[in-house]
Amino acid sequence: MTYATECFSGQCGLCNKCNINTECSFKEIKQKEMKREEDLLKLIGKNYMEEIKDRYNKNLKKWCKKYGYKDPFCYGYAPEKINETFTGRNEKYKIIDKKHNHVCNNTYCRMMYISSTSWEQQKKYCLLPIYKNINEDKYLCGPCSTNDSFKI
């Protein structure tokens, strides 16, 4: 899809600037660093991936309920900034408070993204709670930020 010009307000809802969650923007994510996740997805199989999705969705629901998160515009009591320390480095992240086209950098989260339908990729993933690293181009989802994403 191409657009003649971009709007000035950023609120028309019709131009490319307002529609960041297009199929093209999500294809860019997939092309970057998803090869490893595609290979792992082939190895673990569809049944195990469904178990992972179910576990993640339960933990995501629990996380959203705990913080009152509804969507990026209304993120409730979710912390605006977090310090992620379980990798050994003290990295600072800030919540994204608008629709986005980012996927968590966790390998399992990326595998779930790849195994999702194109509708889910365009409509669901743009509303998930995502934190962006302040210094780098890295992302964490809400449950991964608390290390609760795949607990049983």
NORWO-V88325 format. One record per pair of residues at least 24 apart in sequence whose ideal C-beta (glycine too) atoms are under 8 Angstrom apart, sorted by the first residue. I is the first residue (numbers start at 1). J is the second residue. D is the distance in whole Angstrom. If there is no record, write none. Layout:
BEGIN
I|J|D ; I|J|D
END
This chain:
BEGIN
20|99|7 ; 20|100|7 ; 20|101|6 ; 21|99|6 ; 21|100|8 ; 21|101|6 ; 21|122|6 ; 21|123|8 ; 21|126|4 ; 22|122|8 ; 23|118|7 ; 23|122|7 ; 25|101|4 ; 26|101|6 ; 26|121|5 ; 26|122|6 ; 26|125|8 ; 28|101|8 ; 29|101|6 ; 29|102|7 ; 29|103|6 ; 29|113|8 ; 30|113|8 ; 30|114|7 ; 34|110|6 ; 34|113|8 ; 34|114|6 ; 36|107|7 ; 37|107|6 ; 37|110|4 ; 37|111|5 ; 37|113|8 ; 37|114|6 ; 38|114|6 ; 40|107|7 ; 40|111|6 ; 41|111|5 ; 41|114|6 ; 41|115|6 ; 44|111|8 ; 46|115|8 ; 49|111|7 ; 49|112|7 ; 49|115|5 ; 52|108|6 ; 52|111|7 ; 52|112|7 ; 52|150|7 ; 53|112|6 ; 53|115|8 ; 55|150|6 ; 55|151|8 ; 55|152|7 ; 56|108|7 ; 56|109|7 ; 56|112|6 ; 56|143|7 ; 56|149|6 ; 56|150|6 ; 59|143|5 ; 59|148|5 ; 59|149|6 ; 59|150|7 ; 59|151|6 ; 60|128|7 ; 60|141|8 ; 60|142|7 ; 60|143|5 ; 60|149|8 ; 62|148|7 ; 63|129|7 ; 63|142|5 ; 63|143|5 ; 63|146|7 ; 63|148|6 ; 64|129|7 ; 64|142|7 ; 67|129|8 ; 67|142|7 ; 69|129|5 ; 69|142|7 ; 71|127|5 ; 72|96|6 ; 72|97|5 ; 72|98|5 ; 72|99|6 ; 72|100|7 ; 72|126|8 ; 72|127|6 ; 72|129|7 ; 72|130|8 ; 73|97|7 ; 73|98|7 ; 75|129|7 ; 78|129|6 ; 78|142|6 ; 82|131|6 ; 82|140|8 ; 82|145|5 ; 84|140|6 ; 84|145|6 ; 86|147|6 ; 91|133|6 ; 91|134|8 ; 91|135|7 ; 91|136|8 ; 91|138|8 ; 92|133|7 ; 92|134|5 ; 92|135|7 ; 93|131|4 ; 93|132|6 ; 93|133|5 ; 93|134|7 ; 93|140|6 ; 93|145|7 ; 94|131|6 ; 94|132|6 ; 94|134|6 ; 95|129|7 ; 95|130|7 ; 95|131|5 ; 95|132|8 ; 96|130|5 ; 96|131|7 ; 96|132|6 ; 99|126|5 ; 99|127|7 ; 100|126|6 ; 100|130|6 ; 101|125|8 ; 101|126|6 ; 102|130|5 ; 102|132|7 ; 102|139|5 ; 103|130|8 ; 103|139|7 ; 104|128|8 ; 104|130|7 ; 104|139|5 ; 104|140|6 ; 104|141|4 ; 104|144|5 ; 105|138|5 ; 105|139|5 ; 105|140|7 ; 106|140|7 ; 106|141|7 ; 106|144|5 ; 106|149|7 ; 108|149|7 ; 108|150|6 ; 109|141|6 ; 109|144|7 ; 109|149|7
END
